[in-house]
Amino acid sequence: MLTREELLHMRNMSFDEINPDEVPDIKDLNIDVTKAKREKILSVLESGRNPYFMVIFW
């Protein structure tokens, strides 16, 4: 799981610091919708991906 310091760093990152090729597409995130909200959040954080930068296409 990400540490608090890693999450703070990710939150404070700017678009200039992000490599667009490394930003995951949200559709590639496998989240078990049967779990409680807290467990879903933990699942995203445990994935090691930056939760502040996701590609979302509608």
PDB file of N, CA, C and O in Angstrom:
ATOM      1  N   MET A   1       0.841  -1.174   0.000  1.00  0.00           N
ATOM      2  CA  MET A   1       0.000   0.000   0.000  1.00  0.00           C
ATOM      3  C   MET A   1       0.892   1.245   0.000  1.00  0.00           C
ATOM      4  O   MET A   1       2.020   1.226   0.493  1.00  0.00           O
ATOM      5  N   LEU A   2       0.358   2.309  -0.560  1.00  0.00           N
ATOM      6  CA  LEU A   2       1.081   3.564  -0.605  1.00  0.00           C
ATOM      7  C   LEU A   2       1.188   4.167   0.792  1.00  0.00           C
ATOM      8  O   LEU A   2       0.278   4.041   1.612  1.00  0.00           O
ATOM      9  N   THR A   3       2.312   4.821   1.043  1.00  0.00           N
ATOM     10  CA  THR A   3       2.471   5.501   2.325  1.00  0.00           C
ATOM     11  C   THR A   3       1.797   6.866   2.267  1.00  0.00           C
ATOM     12  O   THR A   3       1.448   7.351   1.191  1.00  0.00           O
ATOM     13  N   ARG A   4       1.622   7.463   3.403  1.00  0.00           N
ATOM     14  CA  ARG A   4       1.022   8.800   3.467  1.00  0.00           C
ATOM     15  C   ARG A   4       1.868   9.799   2.675  1.00  0.00           C
ATOM     16  O   ARG A   4       1.331  10.650   1.966  1.00  0.00           O
ATOM     17  N   GLU A   5       3.180   9.691   2.799  1.00  0.00           N
ATOM     18  CA  GLU A   5       4.082  10.597   2.098  1.00  0.00           C
ATOM     19  C   GLU A   5       3.962  10.439   0.578  1.00  0.00           C
ATOM     20  O   GLU A   5       3.983  11.425  -0.159  1.00  0.00           O
ATOM     21  N   GLU A   6       3.838   9.199   0.123  1.00  0.00           N
ATOM     22  CA  GLU A   6       3.679   8.960  -1.314  1.00  0.00           C
ATOM     23  C   GLU A   6       2.368   9.558  -1.823  1.00  0.00           C
ATOM     24  O   GLU A   6       2.330  10.162  -2.895  1.00  0.00           O
ATOM     25  N   LEU A   7       1.300   9.389  -1.053  1.00  0.00           N
ATOM     26  CA  LEU A   7       0.008   9.963  -1.444  1.00  0.00           C
ATOM     27  C   LEU A   7       0.061  11.488  -1.472  1.00  0.00           C
ATOM     28  O   LEU A   7      -0.487  12.111  -2.382  1.00  0.00           O
ATOM     29  N   LEU A   8       0.714  12.089  -0.486  1.00  0.00           N
ATOM     30  CA  LEU A   8       0.843  13.542  -0.471  1.00  0.00           C
ATOM     31  C   LEU A   8       1.644  14.030  -1.676  1.00  0.00           C
ATOM     32  O   LEU A   8       1.306  15.043  -2.288  1.00  0.00           O
ATOM     33  N   HIS A   9       2.701  13.306  -2.006  1.00  0.00           N
ATOM     34  CA  HIS A   9       3.494  13.663  -3.185  1.00  0.00           C
ATOM     35  C   HIS A   9       2.650  13.565  -4.453  1.00  0.00           C
ATOM     36  O   HIS A   9       2.691  14.459  -5.298  1.00  0.00           O
ATOM     37  N   MET A  10       1.894  12.493  -4.584  1.00  0.00           N
ATOM     38  CA  MET A  10       1.041  12.315  -5.769  1.00  0.00           C
ATOM     39  C   MET A  10      -0.021  13.408  -5.849  1.00  0.00           C
ATOM     40  O   MET A  10      -0.321  13.906  -6.934  1.00  0.00           O
ATOM     41  N   ARG A  11      -0.582  13.777  -4.716  1.00  0.00           N
ATOM     42  CA  ARG A  11      -1.618  14.816  -4.693  1.00  0.00           C
ATOM     43  C   ARG A  11      -1.055  16.163  -5.135  1.00  0.00           C
ATOM     44  O   ARG A  11      -1.753  16.956  -5.768  1.00  0.00           O
ATOM     45  N   ASN A  12       0.195  16.416  -4.804  1.00  0.00           N
ATOM     46  CA  ASN A  12       0.802  17.707  -5.111  1.00  0.00           C
ATOM     47  C   ASN A  12       1.482  17.756  -6.470  1.00  0.00           C
ATOM     48  O   ASN A  12       2.037  18.790  -6.841  1.00  0.00           O
ATOM     49  N   MET A  13       1.452  16.670  -7.210  1.00  0.00           N
ATOM     50  CA  MET A  13       2.080  16.643  -8.525  1.00  0.00           C
ATOM     51  C   MET A  13       1.301  17.515  -9.507  1.00  0.00           C
ATOM     52  O   MET A  13       0.079  17.637  -9.422  1.00  0.00           O
ATOM     53  N   SER A  14       2.029  18.111 -10.429  1.00  0.00           N
ATOM     54  CA  SER A  14       1.382  18.909 -11.469  1.00  0.00           C
ATOM     55  C   SER A  14       1.328  18.086 -12.755  1.00  0.00           C
ATOM     56  O   SER A  14       1.960  17.034 -12.862  1.00  0.00           O
ATOM     57  N   PHE A  15       0.570  18.578 -13.721  1.00  0.00           N
ATOM     58  CA  PHE A  15       0.474  17.898 -15.003  1.00  0.00           C
ATOM     59  C   PHE A  15       1.832  17.839 -15.702  1.00  0.00           C
ATOM     60  O   PHE A  15       2.088  16.930 -16.491  1.00  0.00           O
ATOM     61  N   ASP A  16       2.691  18.800 -15.413  1.00  0.00           N
ATOM     62  CA  ASP A  16       4.026  18.817 -16.016  1.00  0.00           C
ATOM     63  C   ASP A  16       4.902  17.676 -15.518  1.00  0.00           C
ATOM     64  O   ASP A  16       5.839  17.269 -16.205  1.00  0.00           O
ATOM     65  N   GLU A  17       4.610  17.165 -14.344  1.00  0.00           N
ATOM     66  CA  GLU A  17       5.400  16.092 -13.749  1.00  0.00           C
ATOM     67  C   GLU A  17       4.927  14.693 -14.141  1.00  0.00           C
ATOM     68  O   GLU A  17       5.576  13.700 -13.813  1.00  0.00           O
ATOM     69  N   ILE A  18       3.810  14.617 -14.833  1.00  0.00           N
ATOM     70  CA  ILE A  18       3.202  13.330 -15.169  1.00  0.00           C
ATOM     71  C   ILE A  18       3.593  12.913 -16.579  1.00  0.00           C
ATOM     72  O   ILE A  18       3.540  13.710 -17.516  1.00  0.00           O
ATOM     73  N   ASN A  19       3.984  11.658 -16.712  1.00  0.00           N
ATOM     74  CA  ASN A  19       4.219  11.082 -18.027  1.00  0.00           C
ATOM     75  C   ASN A  19       2.877  10.539 -18.520  1.00  0.00           C
ATOM     76  O   ASN A  19       2.343   9.596 -17.937  1.00  0.00           O
ATOM     77  N   PRO A  20       2.326  11.127 -19.593  1.00  0.00           N
ATOM     78  CA  PRO A  20       1.000  10.699 -20.064  1.00  0.00           C
ATOM     79  C   PRO A  20       0.902   9.207 -20.385  1.00  0.00           C
ATOM     80  O   PRO A  20      -0.174   8.617 -20.281  1.00  0.00           O
ATOM     81  N   ASP A  21       2.015   8.605 -20.773  1.00  0.00           N
ATOM     82  CA  ASP A  21       2.008   7.179 -21.093  1.00  0.00           C
ATOM     83  C   ASP A  21       1.839   6.305 -19.851  1.00  0.00           C
ATOM     84  O   ASP A  21       1.473   5.135 -19.961  1.00  0.00           O
ATOM     85  N   GLU A  22       2.102   6.866 -18.677  1.00  0.00           N
ATOM     86  CA  GLU A  22       2.011   6.107 -17.433  1.00  0.00           C
ATOM     87  C   GLU A  22       0.691   6.322 -16.698  1.00  0.00           C
ATOM     88  O   GLU A  22       0.442   5.688 -15.673  1.00  0.00           O
ATOM     89  N   VAL A  23      -0.151   7.209 -17.213  1.00  0.00           N
ATOM     90  CA  VAL A  23      -1.439   7.462 -16.567  1.00  0.00           C
ATOM     91  C   VAL A  23      -2.396   6.345 -16.965  1.00  0.00           C
ATOM     92  O   VAL A  23      -2.689   6.162 -18.147  1.00  0.00           O
ATOM     93  N   PRO A  24      -2.886   5.593 -15.968  1.00  0.00           N
ATOM     94  CA  PRO A  24      -3.755   4.459 -16.285  1.00  0.00           C
ATOM     95  C   PRO A  24      -5.152   4.895 -16.720  1.00  0.00           C
ATOM     96  O   PRO A  24      -5.638   5.959 -16.338  1.00  0.00           O
ATOM     97  N   ASP A  25      -5.771   4.060 -17.514  1.00  0.00           N
ATOM     98  CA  ASP A  25      -7.154   4.267 -17.911  1.00  0.00           C
ATOM     99  C   ASP A  25      -8.021   3.678 -16.810  1.00  0.00           C
ATOM    100  O   ASP A  25      -7.776   2.563 -16.350  1.00  0.00           O
ATOM    101  N   ILE A  26      -9.018   4.414 -16.396  1.00  0.00           N
ATOM    102  CA  ILE A  26      -9.855   3.968 -15.281  1.00  0.00           C
ATOM    103  C   ILE A  26     -10.567   2.646 -15.580  1.00  0.00           C
ATOM    104  O   ILE A  26     -10.897   1.898 -14.659  1.00  0.00           O
ATOM    105  N   LYS A  27     -10.802   2.358 -16.848  1.00  0.00           N
ATOM    106  CA  LYS A  27     -11.471   1.105 -17.194  1.00  0.00           C
ATOM    107  C   LYS A  27     -10.587  -0.113 -16.915  1.00  0.00           C
ATOM    108  O   LYS A  27     -11.086  -1.235 -16.833  1.00  0.00           O
ATOM    109  N   ASP A  28      -9.274   0.105 -16.770  1.00  0.00           N
ATOM    110  CA  ASP A  28      -8.354  -0.993 -16.467  1.00  0.00           C
ATOM    111  C   ASP A  28      -8.273  -1.300 -14.982  1.00  0.00           C
ATOM    112  O   ASP A  28      -7.618  -2.262 -14.581  1.00  0.00           O
ATOM    113  N   LEU A  29      -8.925  -0.500 -14.175  1.00  0.00           N
ATOM    114  CA  LEU A  29      -8.951  -0.724 -12.741  1.00  0.00           C
ATOM    115  C   LEU A  29     -10.056  -1.720 -12.416  1.00  0.00           C
ATOM    116  O   LEU A  29     -11.220  -1.477 -12.737  1.00  0.00           O
ATOM    117  N   ASN A  30      -9.718  -2.808 -11.799  1.00  0.00           N
ATOM    118  CA  ASN A  30     -10.709  -3.825 -11.428  1.00  0.00           C
ATOM    119  C   ASN A  30     -11.140  -3.588  -9.984  1.00  0.00           C
ATOM    120  O   ASN A  30     -10.392  -3.853  -9.044  1.00  0.00           O
ATOM    121  N   ILE A  31     -12.355  -3.088  -9.831  1.00  0.00           N
ATOM    122  CA  ILE A  31     -12.889  -2.801  -8.504  1.00  0.00           C
ATOM    123  C   ILE A  31     -14.098  -3.693  -8.263  1.00  0.00           C
ATOM    124  O   ILE A  31     -15.033  -3.726  -9.064  1.00  0.00           O
ATOM    125  N   ASP A  32     -14.064  -4.404  -7.163  1.00  0.00           N
ATOM    126  CA  ASP A  32     -15.172  -5.294  -6.795  1.00  0.00           C
ATOM    127  C   ASP A  32     -16.316  -4.450  -6.245  1.00  0.00           C
ATOM    128  O   ASP A  32     -16.237  -3.945  -5.125  1.00  0.00           O
ATOM    129  N   VAL A  33     -17.369  -4.298  -7.024  1.00  0.00           N
ATOM    130  CA  VAL A  33     -18.489  -3.436  -6.638  1.00  0.00           C
ATOM    131  C   VAL A  33     -19.316  -4.009  -5.490  1.00  0.00           C
ATOM    132  O   VAL A  33     -20.177  -3.317  -4.945  1.00  0.00           O
ATOM    133  N   THR A  34     -19.069  -5.249  -5.123  1.00  0.00           N
ATOM    134  CA  THR A  34     -19.809  -5.841  -4.012  1.00  0.00           C
ATOM    135  C   THR A  34     -19.198  -5.464  -2.658  1.00  0.00           C
ATOM    136  O   THR A  34     -19.805  -5.704  -1.614  1.00  0.00           O
ATOM    137  N   LYS A  35     -18.011  -4.882  -2.676  1.00  0.00           N
ATOM    138  CA  LYS A  35     -17.342  -4.505  -1.431  1.00  0.00           C
ATOM    139  C   LYS A  35     -17.874  -3.177  -0.909  1.00  0.00           C
ATOM    140  O   LYS A  35     -18.507  -2.412  -1.637  1.00  0.00           O
ATOM    141  N   ALA A  36     -17.606  -2.922   0.359  1.00  0.00           N
ATOM    142  CA  ALA A  36     -17.986  -1.658   0.985  1.00  0.00           C
ATOM    143  C   ALA A  36     -17.125  -0.528   0.414  1.00  0.00           C
ATOM    144  O   ALA A  36     -16.049  -0.767  -0.134  1.00  0.00           O
ATOM    145  N   LYS A  37     -17.613   0.694   0.551  1.00  0.00           N
ATOM    146  CA  LYS A  37     -16.921   1.867   0.012  1.00  0.00           C
ATOM    147  C   LYS A  37     -15.465   1.933   0.485  1.00  0.00           C
ATOM    148  O   LYS A  37     -14.561   2.165  -0.317  1.00  0.00           O
ATOM    149  N   ARG A  38     -15.242   1.730   1.779  1.00  0.00           N
ATOM    150  CA  ARG A  38     -13.884   1.789   2.341  1.00  0.00           C
ATOM    151  C   ARG A  38     -12.974   0.752   1.679  1.00  0.00           C
ATOM    152  O   ARG A  38     -11.821   1.048   1.365  1.00  0.00           O
ATOM    153  N   GLU A  39     -13.487  -0.455   1.467  1.00  0.00           N
ATOM    154  CA  GLU A  39     -12.689  -1.513   0.844  1.00  0.00           C
ATOM    155  C   GLU A  39     -12.374  -1.191  -0.616  1.00  0.00           C
ATOM    156  O   GLU A  39     -11.298  -1.530  -1.107  1.00  0.00           O
ATOM    157  N   LYS A  40     -13.308  -0.537  -1.311  1.00  0.00           N
ATOM    158  CA  LYS A  40     -13.056  -0.131  -2.697  1.00  0.00           C
ATOM    159  C   LYS A  40     -11.954   0.919  -2.759  1.00  0.00           C
ATOM    160  O   LYS A  40     -11.081   0.863  -3.624  1.00  0.00           O
ATOM    161  N   ILE A  41     -12.000   1.875  -1.836  1.00  0.00           N
ATOM    162  CA  ILE A  41     -10.959   2.911  -1.788  1.00  0.00           C
ATOM    163  C   ILE A  41      -9.611   2.282  -1.501  1.00  0.00           C
ATOM    164  O   ILE A  41      -8.617   2.614  -2.148  1.00  0.00           O
ATOM    165  N   LEU A  42      -9.568   1.374  -0.535  1.00  0.00           N
ATOM    166  CA  LEU A  42      -8.311   0.689  -0.214  1.00  0.00           C
ATOM    167  C   LEU A  42      -7.788  -0.104  -1.402  1.00  0.00           C
ATOM    168  O   LEU A  42      -6.578  -0.170  -1.618  1.00  0.00           O
ATOM    169  N   SER A  43      -8.673  -0.698  -2.164  1.00  0.00           N
ATOM    170  CA  SER A  43      -8.278  -1.456  -3.344  1.00  0.00           C
ATOM    171  C   SER A  43      -7.562  -0.563  -4.356  1.00  0.00           C
ATOM    172  O   SER A  43      -6.542  -0.950  -4.925  1.00  0.00           O
ATOM    173  N   VAL A  44      -8.106   0.630  -4.572  1.00  0.00           N
ATOM    174  CA  VAL A  44      -7.477   1.575  -5.503  1.00  0.00           C
ATOM    175  C   VAL A  44      -6.109   2.001  -4.968  1.00  0.00           C
ATOM    176  O   VAL A  44      -5.137   2.058  -5.721  1.00  0.00           O
ATOM    177  N   LEU A  45      -6.036   2.297  -3.685  1.00  0.00           N
ATOM    178  CA  LEU A  45      -4.763   2.728  -3.097  1.00  0.00           C
ATOM    179  C   LEU A  45      -3.730   1.606  -3.113  1.00  0.00           C
ATOM    180  O   LEU A  45      -2.544   1.861  -3.323  1.00  0.00           O
ATOM    181  N   GLU A  46      -4.166   0.375  -2.896  1.00  0.00           N
ATOM    182  CA  GLU A  46      -3.246  -0.758  -2.894  1.00  0.00           C
ATOM    183  C   GLU A  46      -2.743  -1.100  -4.292  1.00  0.00           C
ATOM    184  O   GLU A  46      -1.758  -1.824  -4.436  1.00  0.00           O
ATOM    185  N   SER A  47      -3.404  -0.589  -5.312  1.00  0.00           N
ATOM    186  CA  SER A  47      -2.965  -0.858  -6.682  1.00  0.00           C
ATOM    187  C   SER A  47      -1.632  -0.169  -6.982  1.00  0.00           C
ATOM    188  O   SER A  47      -0.937  -0.542  -7.927  1.00  0.00           O
ATOM    189  N   GLY A  48      -1.273   0.841  -6.173  1.00  0.00           N
ATOM    190  CA  GLY A  48      -0.018   1.550  -6.377  1.00  0.00           C
ATOM    191  C   GLY A  48      -0.096   2.632  -7.434  1.00  0.00           C
ATOM    192  O   GLY A  48       0.898   3.303  -7.712  1.00  0.00           O
ATOM    193  N   ARG A  49      -1.265   2.809  -8.023  1.00  0.00           N
ATOM    194  CA  ARG A  49      -1.435   3.841  -9.043  1.00  0.00           C
ATOM    195  C   ARG A  49      -1.778   5.166  -8.383  1.00  0.00           C
ATOM    196  O   ARG A  49      -2.299   5.214  -7.269  1.00  0.00           O
ATOM    197  N   ASN A  50      -1.474   6.233  -9.098  1.00  0.00           N
ATOM    198  CA  ASN A  50      -1.783   7.564  -8.592  1.00  0.00           C
ATOM    199  C   ASN A  50      -3.292   7.785  -8.693  1.00  0.00           C
ATOM    200  O   ASN A  50      -3.825   7.882  -9.798  1.00  0.00           O
ATOM    201  N   PRO A  51      -3.990   7.867  -7.552  1.00  0.00           N
ATOM    202  CA  PRO A  51      -5.443   8.022  -7.594  1.00  0.00           C
ATOM    203  C   PRO A  51      -5.894   9.407  -8.055  1.00  0.00           C
ATOM    204  O   PRO A  51      -7.080   9.630  -8.299  1.00  0.00           O
ATOM    205  N   TYR A  52      -4.953  10.327  -8.173  1.00  0.00           N
ATOM    206  CA  TYR A  52      -5.298  11.693  -8.582  1.00  0.00           C
ATOM    207  C   TYR A  52      -5.199  11.890 -10.095  1.00  0.00           C
ATOM    208  O   TYR A  52      -5.703  12.879 -10.627  1.00  0.00           O
ATOM    209  N   PHE A  53      -4.562  10.968 -10.776  1.00  0.00           N
ATOM    210  CA  PHE A  53      -4.416  11.062 -12.224  1.00  0.00           C
ATOM    211  C   PHE A  53      -4.902   9.763 -12.863  1.00  0.00           C
ATOM    212  O   PHE A  53      -4.212   8.744 -12.827  1.00  0.00           O
ATOM    213  N   MET A  54      -6.069   9.814 -13.435  1.00  0.00           N
ATOM    214  CA  MET A  54      -6.651   8.690 -14.158  1.00  0.00           C
ATOM    215  C   MET A  54      -7.228   9.218 -15.454  1.00  0.00           C
ATOM    216  O   MET A  54      -7.733  10.340 -15.498  1.00  0.00           O
ATOM    217  N   VAL A  55      -7.159   8.433 -16.494  1.00  0.00           N
ATOM    218  CA  VAL A  55      -7.763   8.810 -17.766  1.00  0.00           C
ATOM    219  C   VAL A  55      -9.208   8.325 -17.762  1.00  0.00           C
ATOM    220  O   VAL A  55      -9.483   7.149 -17.526  1.00  0.00           O
ATOM    221  N   ILE A  56     -10.118   9.242 -18.025  1.00  0.00           N
ATOM    222  CA  ILE A  56     -11.534   8.896 -18.069  1.00  0.00           C
ATOM    223  C   ILE A  56     -12.090   9.342 -19.413  1.00  0.00           C
ATOM    224  O   ILE A  56     -12.070  10.528 -19.740  1.00  0.00           O
ATOM    225  N   PHE A  57     -12.577   8.398 -20.176  1.00  0.00           N
ATOM    226  CA  PHE A  57     -13.202   8.713 -21.447  1.00  0.00           C
ATOM    227  C   PHE A  57     -14.672   8.366 -21.361  1.00  0.00           C
ATOM    228  O   PHE A  57     -15.023   7.279 -20.902  1.00  0.00           O
ATOM    229  N   TRP A  58     -15.528   9.257 -21.789  1.00  0.00           N
ATOM    230  CA  TRP A  58     -16.969   9.011 -21.749  1.00  0.00           C
ATOM    231  C   TRP A  58     -17.460   8.620 -23.102  1.00  0.00           C
ATOM    232  O   TRP A  58     -18.653   8.370 -23.277  1.00  0.00           O
TER     233      TRP A  58
END
